[in-house]
Amino acid sequence: MRYGPLLRIIGTALYGFIGWELGIVLSRTPGLELEAWQLIVPFTLFGASFGFLLAPWLVRAPANAAQNVLRQVPITDLIAGIVGITVGLLIAALLSVPVSQLPAPFGNVLPLVLVFMFGYLGAAILVLRKRDFFSLLRGEIDEQRNSLVRQGEKIEASNSPTLLLDTSVIIDGRIADVAKTGFLLGTLTVPRFVLNELQYIADSADSLRRNRGRRGLEVLDRLQSTPEVAIAFIDQDPPDAQQVDDKLISLARKCNGLIITNDFNLNRVAKLQGVRILNINELANAVKSVYLPGEVIPLKIIQEGKELGQGVGYLEDGTMVVVENGRRYLNQEILVQVTKVLQTNAGRLIFATPESL
């Protein structure tokens, strides 16, 4: 969004009005032989010209600084601060009525002091005690819904789906973080033949394979020690299959379970046989931030692009952003405006241009 024209209009009107008022004040000065319009018109034109030419530059730096600060402030602090300022200003307004009746200069100055003092105190106190504030709100809501939630939280273990873990997804490690969030409503199940394959990889003579296998065992230990995760190890070994992938598919068909994997080939073969698959890579692509053309996002340009003048940056989720004419902002964090979003086999690719006020 471009603010330049709007800032010019506001600056022209504001500084033109200031020039108008200044011209009126000077026209009333005793001893001047000039007509009132001879002072008002020049000062008004000068003020309007000053605002038109310099207002965007005078306002741009504070506006950018305010945007960057607001992006870094947690939403809980922002909400608590707004509520605190509102309450503080309300108290100041109530106290200003009797205080304004005091003799001058106290009656003129103290109401303004009260506004600043109670506004600051309200925001500071509520931000510092935000946890107590939000806990109080949640407590009232939870108390009203407590009787309805108790029965909904009691889910029979037999009704939860069986989630079979593949070797690849265990070694990948992201399953531990996903399971901890509570989005996997089921029991993570590790067959004995998958555990044996992990042990075989961990005992490999190749250092890379050995490290991958040990990492998988550490992930299983982490899952088992996480209270929020239900994990089980089973000894079922389908006799009608030899390979680990075939055994997983056969076991999933028998127990009507789901397979969690990162293996593209296992994904396709299992779907052809009617077995449901949860692919961590597809989940990672699905939860990436969605940006539409025209949106403005902060981005640090870290390298040059393939084309002349291009700059490249990356979002927090790893999405690549190609910025046209962004090479001159190398190693700088700027605001960019999204122009195009492409979905490729490797992931999402965003094209943008530098944003200017």
N, C-alpha and C positions, 0 to 999 in steps of 0.2 A: 504494500500500500504506500502510495507516494503522498507525503504531507507537504511538499514544497508549495504548491498553489494555495493550500489552505492557510499555511503560515504567512504567506505574503498578504493574503486578504486580511487576516487578523492583525498583522503588524501594521498594514496601511491604515486600517480603521483606528487602531489604538493610538499610534503615534500621531495620526492626523488630529484625533480628538485632543491629545495633549498639546499639540501646537495651537489648536483653536483656543483652548483655555488660556494658554500662555499669552496669546495675542490679546485676548480680552483683558487680562490682568495688566499688561503693559499699556494698553490704550487708556486705562484709568489713571495712569501715573500723571501727577500734576506737572505742568510745564511742557508737555509734548505738544507740538503743533501739527502732528499727523492725525489724519482721520482714523477712526477705529478700523475700517476695512483695510487701510493701508498696512496695518500691523497683523490683523487677523488672517488675511488671505495669504501673505508670504509665510507666516509661521505655520499655518495649516498645510500648505503645499510642501514646505520643508519637512515637517513631521511625517506626512504621508509618504514622501519620497524616501525618507530615512527608514521608515518601517518596511516599505516595499523592497528595498535593496538589502537590508541587513537583518531583518527579522528571522529568516530561515537559519542563518549562521549563528545568531544569538541563541536560538531555541534548540538547534539540532543536537549540540553536545549534551545539554541537560536531558533532552528526550531520550537519546541513546543510552545515557547513563542510567536513567530511571528504568528503561526497558530491561537492561542487563541485570540490574539489582532485583527487579520483580521476578525475573526468570529464576533467580537463584534462591529466592525466599520460599520455604516450604508452604504449602497451601494451608496447613494448620496454623502456622504463625501469621499468615496473611489474614485468615478469617478471625483469629483471636484478636489481632491488632485492630481490625475494622470494628469489631464488636466493642472492644475496649475504648476506642476513640469515640464511638457513638455514645456510649454510656457516660464517658467523661464530659463530652460536650453538653449532654442533657443536664448533668449536674451543674456544670458551669452556667448554663442558661437559667436554671432555677435560682442559683445564688446571685446572678448578676442583677436581678430585679431589685432586691433590697440594697445591694452594694452600690448601685447607681444613684441611690438617694443620698449618698454621703456628700459632703461639701467638696468643691473643687480643690485640688486636682484629683483627689482620690476617687470621686464618683465617675470621672472620665477614664482613668487609667486602670483601676482595679478590675473592672469587667473583662478587659482584654487580657490582663494577667491571668485571671481565672480560666479563661478559655484555653490558653497555652498550657497552664499548669495541669488542669484536670484532663485535658486531651492527652498529654504525654503520660500522666500517671495511669490513666485508664488503659492505654495501649501497653505500657510497660508491665503493669501488674497482670493483665490477662495473658500476655505472651509468656511471662514467667510461670504462670499457673495454668497453662493451657491444658495440661494433662488432667488436672482436677476438674477443669471446666468441661472438657469433652467427656470425661468419665461420668460426671453428673448427668449430662444429657443422655449418654448411653444407658446409665442406670435406670432412668425413668422409662426409656423405651423398652429396655429388657424386662423390667418389672411387669409391663403391660403384656408382653408376649411370652412370659416365662412358662405359663401353663400350656401354651400351644407348642412350644419348642421341645419340651421334655420328651414327648412321645415321638416326635420326628427325629430326634437324635439317636434313638434306639433302633438300630438297623441290624437285622439278623445277619450273622456272618455267612449263612448259606445263600443269602440273596445277593451277595456282592460278587461281581464277576472275577474270574481267574485271569490274571494278567501274566503271561509267560514272558520271561525276559530272555532275549537273545544275547549271545556272547558279545556281539558288536556294540549293543547299547549299554552293556555293563562296562566294557572297556572305555566307551565314550565318556561316561561319568555324569552327563547332564541329567540322567534319570534320577539321581539322588536329590538334586535341587527341585526338579519337577514334582517328585513324589512328596517332598517336604511341604510344598505349597498346598497340598490337599486336593489337587485337581484330579488325581487318579483315584476314583472311587472303586476300589477293589483291592484284592490281595496280590501283592507282587510275588510271583511263584518262580523259583529257580529249580529246574529239573537237575537230577544228579549228573546226567550226561553233559549238561552245560557247565556245571561246576568242574567236572573232570577235564573238559576242554580248556577251561581257564587255568587249571593247575598244570596241564601239559604245556600251555603257552608260557606260563610263568617259569617253568623248568627248562625252557629252550636255551640252546647254546648261543643263539643270536641275541645280542644285548637289547636291540630294539624290541623284538618280540617278548623278551623276558620282562622288560619294563612295562609293556602293555598288559601282560598277564598279571603282574603284581599290582598294577593300578586297578585292574578289574576286581581283584580280591579285596583291595582297600575300599573300593566303592561298595561292595557287598557288606563289608564290615561296618561301613558308615550307615548304610540303610538299616542294618540290623540293630544298631545302637540309637536310631532315631525313634522316639516314642510315637510320633505322628504317623509312622509308616508301618503297615502290616506286611510282613514278608514271611514266606514259608519256603522250605526246601523239601522237595518230594523225590522219591526213589522210582517213580514210574518210568519205565523204559520201553517204549513201543517195540515189539519184536518184528514188526512188518517194515522197518526202516533201518538203514545203516548210517547214513549221514546225519549230522546234528540238525541241519535245516529240515530234513525230511522227518526226523523224529519230532521236532517242534510242531510241524504242521499236523502230523498224525495225532499228537497229544492234544493239540488245540481242537481238532475236530471231535475227539472223543469226549472231552470235558466241556465243549462249547465255550472255549476260552478265547482270549485275544492275545496276539503276539506283539510285543513292543520291540522294535528293531530299528536299526539304521541301514540295514543291508538292502540295497535297491533290488537285487535279484530275488532275495527271499520275499520282499514286498510283492513283487509281481507274481511269483509262483504261488504264494499263499492266497492272493486274491483270486487267481484262476481256479483254485480249489475250494473257494467259498469261505475262507478263513479271514476274519477281520484283523486288520493291521493298524497299529498305532505307531506312526513313524515320527521319531523325534525331530528329524530334519524338516519334515513338513510342518510340524508344530512350531519350530523356530522361525520358519518363513512366515507362518500365519500370524504370529504375534508381533512381527516387526511393525514399527510405526507407519501409518498410512498417511501420505501427504498428497494433496491435490494441487494441480496447477494453480498458481496464484498465491499459495501460502508462503509465508516468510519464516525462515528458520535460521538460527545461529549456526555457524559452521567455521571451523578452522581449516584454512587451506594449507595442506602439508606437503604437496608435491605438484609437479607440473603434469599437465595432461598430454595426450598423444598429439592433439591438434595444436596449431599455433595459438598462443594466448590462453589456453585452457588451464584451469587449476583443478585440483582434485582434493576432496576432503571426505571424511567418513563420519557417519552418525554413531551414536553410542552403541547401536545394535549391529554395527559393521556394514551398514548399507553405504555403497559408494555414491558420492555426489560429484558430478562433473559440472564445473562452473565455467561458463563461457566468459572470456575476458577476466578470468580470476587469477591469472599468473602474477599480476602485479601485486596481489594481496598475499603472496607466499609467506607462510609462517605467521599470518594474522587471522584473528577471529572476526568475521564480518557477518552481516545479515544477507542472506541470499533468498531470491524468490524462485520458487519451483516453476519450471516451464513445461516439463514433460516427465512422465514416469513410465519406465519400461520394465516388464516382467520377463526375465530370461531364465534359462535352465539353471544358471548359477545363482540366481536370486534376483532381487529388485535393484534397478539402476535408475538414479534420479539425475535429471539435467536441470540446471538452475542458472540464474544470472545474478550479479551483485545487486543488492537492493540499495537505493539511494533515496533520500528524502526529497 
